[in-house]
Amino acid sequence: METRDLEYFRGILSQRMDDLLKKEDEAVSLLLESTLDSSEFIDQATHETERSLRLRMQDREKKLIRKIEQALLRIDESTFGICELCGGDIAIKRLKARPVTTYCIACKNKMEAIEKVAGS
């Protein structure tokens, strides 16, 4: 992959990381501030549901942060854009759609087909 492509993806991934870290800080602040003083059962239930959703979203975002960190490391190690399964190049179009991906579309499709058969 060309240097300009790697720098493009580094920029995209770094910006996404910054956005997620900022969002994570805001979510933590909201969780800490959101103490409900209402004795209403419905209000408490609503509050707990919202809190649960925030925690799940925060967990998903933490997983994405780890994937972004790994993608940035692959850029540094010159392995970004190389399929972990077949060793072939991952198409730029696929990387633009999902820059944290580690599999080319052909290998990912094979993996999903195997998972589908195993799951049914």
JORAQUI-V616473 format. One record per residue. RES is the residue in three letters. PHI is phi in whole degrees, -180 to 180 (none if undefined). PSI is psi as a letter, one per 30 degrees, with the letter a starting at -180 (999 if undefined). D_FIRST is the distance of its C-alpha to the first C-alpha in Angstrom with 1 decimal. Layout:
BEGIN
res=RES phi=PHI psi=PSI d_first=D_FIRST
res=RES phi=PHI psi=PSI d_first=D_FIRST
END
This chain:
BEGIN
res=MET phi=none psi=k d_first=0.0
res=GLU phi=-74 psi=l d_first=3.8
res=THR phi=-58 psi=e d_first=6.6
res=ARG phi=-66 psi=e d_first=8.5
res=ASP phi=-67 psi=e d_first=6.6
res=LEU phi=-62 psi=e d_first=6.9
res=GLU phi=-68 psi=e d_first=10.3
res=TYR phi=-60 psi=e d_first=11.2
res=PHE phi=-69 psi=e d_first=10.9
res=ARG phi=-60 psi=e d_first=12.7
res=GLY phi=-63 psi=e d_first=15.3
res=ILE phi=-61 psi=e d_first=15.8
res=LEU phi=-66 psi=e d_first=16.2
res=SER phi=-64 psi=e d_first=18.4
res=GLN phi=-64 psi=e d_first=20.5
res=ARG phi=-63 psi=e d_first=21.1
res=MET phi=-62 psi=e d_first=22.0
res=ASP phi=-59 psi=e d_first=24.4
res=ASP phi=-61 psi=e d_first=25.9
res=LEU phi=-67 psi=e d_first=26.5
res=LEU phi=-66 psi=e d_first=28.0
res=LYS phi=-65 psi=e d_first=30.3
res=LYS phi=-64 psi=e d_first=31.3
res=GLU phi=-64 psi=e d_first=32.0
res=ASP phi=-61 psi=e d_first=34.3
res=GLU phi=-65 psi=e d_first=36.1
res=ALA phi=-65 psi=e d_first=36.6
res=VAL phi=-63 psi=e d_first=38.1
res=SER phi=-61 psi=e d_first=40.4
res=LEU phi=-62 psi=e d_first=41.5
res=LEU phi=-64 psi=e d_first=42.2
res=LEU phi=-71 psi=e d_first=44.2
res=GLU phi=-82 psi=f d_first=46.1
res=SER phi=-88 psi=i d_first=46.9
res=THR phi=-95 psi=k d_first=50.1
res=LEU phi=-95 psi=k d_first=52.4
res=ASP phi=-99 psi=g d_first=56.1
res=SER phi=-78 psi=k d_first=57.3
res=SER phi=-93 psi=f d_first=59.7
res=GLU phi=-70 psi=k d_first=58.9
res=PHE phi=-60 psi=e d_first=57.6
res=ILE phi=-65 psi=e d_first=55.5
res=ASP phi=-62 psi=e d_first=53.9
res=GLN phi=-65 psi=e d_first=53.1
res=ALA phi=-64 psi=e d_first=51.6
res=THR phi=-63 psi=e d_first=49.4
res=HIS phi=-60 psi=e d_first=48.3
res=GLU phi=-66 psi=e d_first=47.4
res=THR phi=-65 psi=e d_first=45.4
res=GLU phi=-63 psi=e d_first=43.4
res=ARG phi=-64 psi=e d_first=42.9
res=SER phi=-62 psi=e d_first=41.7
res=LEU phi=-64 psi=e d_first=39.2
res=ARG phi=-61 psi=e d_first=37.9
res=LEU phi=-65 psi=e d_first=37.5
res=ARG phi=-65 psi=e d_first=35.6
res=MET phi=-64 psi=e d_first=33.2
res=GLN phi=-63 psi=e d_first=32.8
res=ASP phi=-64 psi=e d_first=32.0
res=ARG phi=-63 psi=e d_first=29.3
res=GLU phi=-68 psi=e d_first=27.8
res=LYS phi=-64 psi=e d_first=27.9
res=LYS phi=-65 psi=e d_first=26.0
res=LEU phi=-66 psi=e d_first=23.3
res=ILE phi=-60 psi=e d_first=23.3
res=ARG phi=-62 psi=e d_first=22.7
res=LYS phi=-65 psi=e d_first=19.8
res=ILE phi=-66 psi=e d_first=18.2
res=GLU phi=-58 psi=e d_first=19.0
res=GLN phi=-66 psi=e d_first=17.4
res=ALA phi=-65 psi=e d_first=14.1
res=LEU phi=-64 psi=e d_first=14.3
res=LEU phi=-65 psi=e d_first=15.1
res=ARG phi=-64 psi=e d_first=12.1
res=ILE phi=-63 psi=e d_first=9.9
res=ASP phi=-63 psi=e d_first=12.4
res=GLU phi=-91 psi=g d_first=12.3
res=SER phi=61 psi=h d_first=8.6
res=THR phi=-115 psi=g d_first=9.3
res=PHE phi=-66 psi=k d_first=8.2
res=GLY phi=86 psi=g d_first=7.3
res=ILE phi=-112 psi=k d_first=9.1
res=CYS phi=-65 psi=k d_first=12.6
res=GLU phi=-69 psi=f d_first=15.4
res=LEU phi=-90 psi=e d_first=17.8
res=CYS phi=-102 psi=f d_first=16.5
res=GLY phi=81 psi=g d_first=13.4
res=GLY phi=-83 psi=l d_first=11.6
res=ASP phi=-75 psi=k d_first=8.5
res=ILE phi=-90 psi=k d_first=9.8
res=ALA phi=-60 psi=k d_first=10.1
res=ILE phi=-56 psi=e d_first=9.1
res=LYS phi=-59 psi=e d_first=12.9
res=ARG phi=-68 psi=e d_first=13.6
res=LEU phi=-65 psi=e d_first=11.5
res=LYS phi=-67 psi=e d_first=13.4
res=ALA phi=-75 psi=e d_first=16.5
res=ARG phi=-145 psi=i d_first=16.2
res=PRO phi=-66 psi=f d_first=13.5
res=VAL phi=-91 psi=f d_first=15.4
res=THR phi=-64 psi=k d_first=15.1
res=THR phi=-121 psi=g d_first=14.5
res=TYR phi=-128 psi=k d_first=15.3
res=CYS phi=-70 psi=l d_first=14.2
res=ILE phi=-64 psi=e d_first=17.0
res=ALA phi=-64 psi=e d_first=18.9
res=CYS phi=-67 psi=e d_first=19.2
res=LYS phi=-64 psi=e d_first=20.2
res=ASN phi=-63 psi=e d_first=22.8
res=LYS phi=-62 psi=e d_first=24.2
res=MET phi=-62 psi=e d_first=24.6
res=GLU phi=-67 psi=e d_first=26.3
res=ALA phi=-65 psi=e d_first=28.6
res=ILE phi=-65 psi=e d_first=29.6
res=GLU phi=-62 psi=e d_first=30.3
res=LYS phi=-65 psi=e d_first=32.3
res=VAL phi=-67 psi=e d_first=34.4
res=ALA phi=-67 psi=e d_first=35.0
res=GLY phi=-80 psi=f d_first=36.0
res=SER phi=-97 psi=999 d_first=38.5
END
